[in-house]
Amino acid sequence: MFDAAASAAATAPPLERRRRLSQAALAIVNQKVRPAYSPIVIAGVVRLVDFVMLSIIGIALYFAYAVPLSGFRWEYVAAILGITTTAVICFQAADIYQVQVFRGQLRQSTLMISSWAFVFLLFIGVSFFAKLGGEISRVWLSAFFFVGLAALIAQRLAMRALVRQWARQGRLDRRTIIVGSDHSGEELVQALKTQVDSDIDVLGVFDDRNDTRALETCAGSPKLGKVDDIVEFARRTRVDLVLFALPISAESRILEMLKKLWVLPVDIRLSAHTNKLRFRPRSYSYLGEVPTLDVFEAPITDWDLVMKWLFDHLVGGLILVLALPVMALVALAVRLDSPGPVLFRQKRFGFNNERIDVLKFRSLYHHQADPNASRVVTKDDPRVTRVGRFIRKTSLDELPQLFNVVFKSNLSLVGPRPHAVQGKLQSRLFDEAVDGYFARHRVKPGITGWAQINGWRGEIDNEEKIQKRVEFDLYYIENWSVLFDTYILLKTPVALMTKNENAY
């Protein structure tokens, strides 16, 4: 079913020029690293669980005790929703919804019990002044308090076990590298490591200097290489944060480094812990007590990432079901038109330059297959079959990529199109032709995208076409939203019919 020649792509040497990393850096790269969990999403899920759990407990007790005595009354439902909503608000005000608090037991239990008791005292006070004391069952209210408290304690104990397990696995750590291995860098590493309940895991430091100012270790963290090595290091292991220990006065050095690092899907910040120039407190974001200035933020994180995942799998699954009859007809046409497999598998760039296998309907003659896309398909290309010309013009050859979206999760419905790893403009690789080309890979690639619906699809035979693609892709990344994805998806069929002059 698959093109046998495509398997050669899996064993082909990687095209991207790799730097030789130091032994210390390779030791970290070779460690098994699990994906990170977002503390923001964890806290949000716990809030939702609290609200749903307490509401169910209150309603269940009401139907079990109060309804048989006095019948159904909406006042109880309003009281339950009011109590649970107020409880979640009070828990938030008491800072219970923090991953660091989930790890503890005594502090968490004390804050939760006092907040839960305050909610019921507040409800009793409001009921007294509203003269509703005789309307609410005291037995039900007492049962709600104690059963709800027991459920909260049990849930927090389970949450504590989960958080501690995730912490041991490194899923809650922010894997951080420091730029600058001088005394300022050592002070920064020391400040980060001495903080209690910190989620910062300092992997090491990078510095271009080879003189005495560059230390081989900073507060126990090894020097891993030069700044040019950071991109390669972050491609091969998980890095969440790049933190500059350089003073703001080193503006030219910082700007030169940022030109190299901004293509990575990581947060980049400037440390302000040793700077004499101080801004207003609101200008800073804090890593514990260490003030930092935000420079770049990783795109589509936390709840945005959850929303995009749901959009891809729910909408993508629906489109896949609707497209199955069309895909069956295309597969039959490909099979009847020329000998060879129906599907074609090609290595392309995915998120953070990861190599992924992308599925397509075969549009070239089997004996002229080009799994590495080393030769661009041009107008009236003799390698393209009769059916291939039609499905390439209409982009029907891309439909199997819905399997990548729904089952493999290495593609999105909407995003920058994944280019072949050997994609070239004349004799130059795409990243050599356009500055910041790899910044497209800060998010997962997509089946369709902002560049495609604006006409920038198909053959790339001049510099403007690749520059425009990158320009539109970067605009999409910086302005992403679910509504933007929906707009692009709805506009795609129209664009396929009206802006297909470069597709052949």
N, C-alpha and C positions, 0 to 999 in steps of 0.2 A: 504493500500500500504506500510505503514511503519510498522516496528516491534513494537508492543505495549510494549514489555518489555524494549525497548530502552528509553522510556519516564522516566523510573526510574532513568536514569543517570542525568536527569535535576534536580531531587530533592535530589540526593545523596549529602552527606556533602562533601565539597571540600577536596581533598586529601592533598594539600600543607599545611604544618604547618603554621598557621597564628599567628603573634604576636599581642598582645593586644596593640592597639594604644592609645595615650593619648586623652583626651577630645578635646584639641586644634587641634590635627591632625585629629580626626574624624569629627570635624566641617568643615574642609577644604575638606575632602574626600566626605562628604555628599553634597557639593555644586555641582550644575550642571555646568559641564565644557564642552565647545564645542571644536571640533578639531581645531588645529592651522593651519593657512595659512602661507606658506613660503614667506617671503619678497623677496627672490631671484626669485621665480617663478612669483610673482606679478609684479616685475620690468621687467622681461623678457616678460611677456604677454603685458605689456603697451608698451614696445619697438616695439613689433610686430604690435600692434594695430596702433601705430603712423605711422609706415612704410606703412602698408596697406591702412590706411585711407588717408594719404597724397598722396599716389600714385593714389588711385581711384579719389580723387578730381582733381589732375593735369590732369589725362587722360580724365575725364569727361568734364572738361573745355576746353581741347584741341579739343575734338570731337564736342563740342557744338559751339565753336567759330572759331578756326583756320582751321579745316578741310574743312568746307564749303567755306572758302575764298581761300585757297591755296592747298587743297588736303592733303593726308596723307604723313607725312615725319617722318622717324625714328629718326631724330635729336631731335625732341620734346620728344620722348619716352626716349632717352638717357638722355636728360636734366632733365626730371621728376625723373627718377631713381637716377640720380646724386644728385639732390636737396634733395630728401627724405632720401637717405643714409647719406648725409652730415648732414642733420638736426638731425637724430638719433645720429650720432657721436657727434655733438655739444651739444645736450641735455645731453648725457652721460658725456661729459667733464665738463658741468656746474653742475653736480650732481643733475640733475632733477629727475633721476630715483631712488629715495630713498623713502621709505614708509613715513619717517618723513617729507619729502618735500611735499608729496601728502596730508598730513594732513593740511598744511597751505594754504594760498591763495595769499597774497601779494608777499611773497618771490618767490613762484612758478610762478606766473604770470610774475613778473619782469624778472626772469631768462629765462623763455620761450620766451617772446616777444623779449628780446635782442638777444637770440640765433637764433631765427627764422629770425630776421632782418639781423643778421650777415651772415647767409647762403645766403640770396638774394643779399646782397652787395658783397659777395665773388663771387657769380655766375655772377653778372654784371661785376665785375672786370675781371674775366676770359674770359667772352664773349668779352669784349673790346679788350683785348690783343690778343685774338684768331681771331679777326675781324669777330665775329659772331653776332654783334649787329643788323645788318639788317635782319638776318635770323630768329630771335625770335620775336614774336609779343609782343609789350609792353603792349597791353590791356590784353592779356592772362597772362603775367607774373604778372601784377598788380592784376588781379583777383585771380590768384593762391596764391599770398601773403595774401591778405585780407580774402579770403574764407578759406584758410588753417589755418590762425591765429584764425579765429572765431571757426572753428571746434576744434582746439587744446584747446581753452579756454573752450568750452562747454564740451569737453571730460574730461578735468581736473576737472571741477566743479562736474561732475558725479563721477569721481574717488575720489574726496575729500569726497563726501557724503558716498560712499561705504567704504572707509578706516575708516572714523569716526564710521560708524556702526559696522565694524569688530572690531575696537578698543573697543567699548562699550561691545561687546560680548566676549572680551578676546581672539579673534582669532589671534591677532598680538603680544600678550604678550609672553615672554619667561618665563615660570613658573619655578622659581629658588629656590633651597634650599641651605642653607649655612651650611657647616660643621665646627663647632668651634664657641662656644658662649661666648668666652672671649672678652677682649677689642679689639683684632685684628678683631674679627668677627663683633663687633659693629661698628668699623671704616669702615669696608667693606660695611656693610649694609647701613650706612649713606652715603658713597660715591656713592653707586648705586642709592639710593632714591633721592638724591639731583640733579641728572643729568637731564637736560632739554630734553624732547622728548625721554626719555629712554623707551625701550620696555621690560625692566627687571621687573618682578613682583616677589618680594621676598615673598615666602609663609611662611618661618620660618627658624629656625636653629635647628641643631641636634648636640648633644655633649654627649660623654660618661662620662664625669667628673661630679661628684656630689658635689665637694667641692666649695669653694667660687670663684674659677676661672671661673666657668660656670654660666653665667648670665641667668636669667629666661626670659628676653627679650633683644633683641639687636636692638637699635634704633627703637623700636616699633614693631619689629617682634618677635613673641613668640617662646620659645623653644618647639619643637614638640616631642622630644624624643631622644633616643640614636641612634648611627650610625646603629646598627642592625635593627632599625625600618625603615630605609630608603627604603630598598627593598620592604617591605610590603606596605609602603606609596605610593611608585611609581607604584606598581601594581594596586592600587585602585583609583588613580587619576592621571591626566596628569602632568608629570614633564619633563621639557625640558633640564634643566641644573643643575648639581651639582657642586657647587663652594666651594673649600676648602679655609678656611681662616687661615689655619695652616701655619707656616713658613716652608720653604724648609728644615730647619735644623731638623724638626721632621720627618725625612725620614722613620724611622721604623714604626711610627704610621700611616703615610700616606699609606705606602705599605700594612699594615695590613687591612686598611679600603678599599683600592682599590680591594683587593682580594674578598671582599664581594659585591662591587658595580659594578664591570665591566660587570656583567651579564645583567645589565639594558640597554635598548635602549635609552640612554640619552648621552648628552655631559658631560664630566667630565673635569674640569679645576682646576688649582691651582692659587689662587690669588697671585699677586706679588706686591700689592700696599704698603705693609709694609716691604718688604724684602730689606735689605741693599745691598745684592748682585744683581747687575744689569747686564743683558745680552744686546746684541745688540737689537735695536728696532725691527728688523725683526724677532727676536725670539718670540716676544709676539703677541698674538691676543688681541684685545681691546673690552671691554664692555663699550662703551662710551669712557671715559678717564681712566678707570681702566685697567691696564695691567694684563694679565693672561697668563699662560702657558698651552697649550693643553695637555691632558693626553689620553683621549679616546674620539672618536667622534661617534655619533649615526650613524649606517650604513644605506645606501640607503635613502638619504634625498634629498630635493629640486628637481632639475630636474631629478636626478636618480630615485626618487620615481615616478615622472610623467611618465618617460620612461618605468618603470617596470609595472605601471598600464596599460598603453597603450598596452604593449606587452601581458600582461595577458588577457585583454579583446578582443583585435583584433585577436591575434593568438588563444587564448582559444576559442573564439566564432567560429572561422573557424574550429578548431578541433572538437568542439562539434557538429557542423552541419555534418561534415564528419563521426563522430562516431555514430550518431543517429541510422542508420540501424543496426550496430553491437550491440548497446545497446538494441535495440528492440529484437534481437535474443537471447541475454543473458537473458533478462527479461523473455522471453517465456520459455527458458530452465530451469531457476530457478523455475518458476511457475509449470512446468510439472514434475520436478524432485522430489519435496517434498512439502507438504502443508505448507502454511505460506506466509507472505508478501514477495514481491520481493526485496524491499529496506530495508536496515538496517541503523540505525542512532546511532552514537557512540560519546560520549564526548571525546574530545582530547584537547591537549594544542595548543593554537594559539599564535598570536603575544603577547608578554609581559605576557605570562602565562594566557591569557584570555581563558576561556573555550568556545569551539566552537563545533557545531554539524557537524560531517563529514558523508557524505552519501556514502554507499557502497552497492553493490549487496549482498544479503544474501548468505553466503557460509556455514553456520551451520544449523543443524536442528532447527526448530523454538522453540521447547520445551527445547533446550539446548543452547539457545542464551545467549551471555555473553556481555551485553552492556557496562559493565565497564572494560572489558578485564582483569579481575582479574586472569584469568587462560590462560597462553600462549598456542596458537595452536602449537602442536608438530607434528612430522612426524607420518603418519598413525593414526592421531587423529580420534577416532570414531565419534566425533561430526560433522565432515566435511562431507557434502553431496558429491555425485558423481560429480555433476556439480561444486560444490564448490571447489573440488580439482583442476579441470582444470582452473577455473577462478582465483583462488589464485596463481597458478603456473605461469599463464600468466599475472597476474595483471589486468585482465579484470574487476575484482570486484571493482577496483578503478575508473572506468570510470564515475560513477555518481558524483564524486568530481569535474568534470568540471562545474556542476551547482554551486558548492561552489565558483569556480573561477569567473565565468561570472556574476552570479546574486547576490551572497551574498558578494563577495569580501573579504571573510575571509581566503581564500587560494590563493596561487600563482601557476602558472604552475610549476615553479622550485623553490625549497627551501628545507630547512630541513624537513624531513617527520614528520608529526604531530603524536607524540606518544600518546597512551591512558593515561588518567590521573592517572590510577592505574597500569601503566606499571612497571613491576618489573624484577629484575635479581635475581632469586631464591627468597629470602625473603626480599631483599632490594629494595627500590624504586630506579629508575634510577639516580635521583639527589644525592642519598646517595652513589651510586656506582662509580660515576665519578665527579671529581671536575669541576666546571664550566659548568655543564650540562645545566642549564637554560640559558646560553649565546646563545644557539641555538635559543632561542625565541626572540632574538633582531630583527628578521625580520619575515615576515609572512611565515608560513610553505608552503610546495609545494607538488604537486602530485608526482613529481619525483625530484631527487636531485643528487648532486655530489657523495654522499655516495652510493646511489643506483646503479648508473651506474658503480661504482667501485666494485660492488659485495657485499656491506654491506647492505643487505636487508633480510627480512624474520625473522626467529626465532632468539631470543637473549638468548642463553643458557650459555654464559660465558662472563667474564669481557672484554675480548679483543674485542668482537663484539660491545658492547655499546661504548667502548672507541674509537674504530675506527670510528664509526658513528659520534660521537661528534667531533673528530679530522677533518674529512672530511667536516662536516657541518660548522665548524668554518673557515676552509680554504675558503669555498665557500662565506661566509659572508664577509670576509676580501678582497676577490678578485672579487667581483661581477661586472659584466658588462652585457649589452644586448647580446654581442657576446658569453659570457660564458653561459648565459641562452640558447641561440640558439644551441650551441654545445651540451649541456647536453640534450636538448629536442630531437635533431637529433640522439644522441647516445643511447637514452633510448630503442627504439625497439630492437636494437642489443643486449643491455645488458639484456633485458628480455629473450632473446632466449639463451644466452650463459652463463649468470651468475645468474642462478635461483636455484642453488643447496640448498639454505637455505629457499626457498619459498615453503610452503606446508600448 
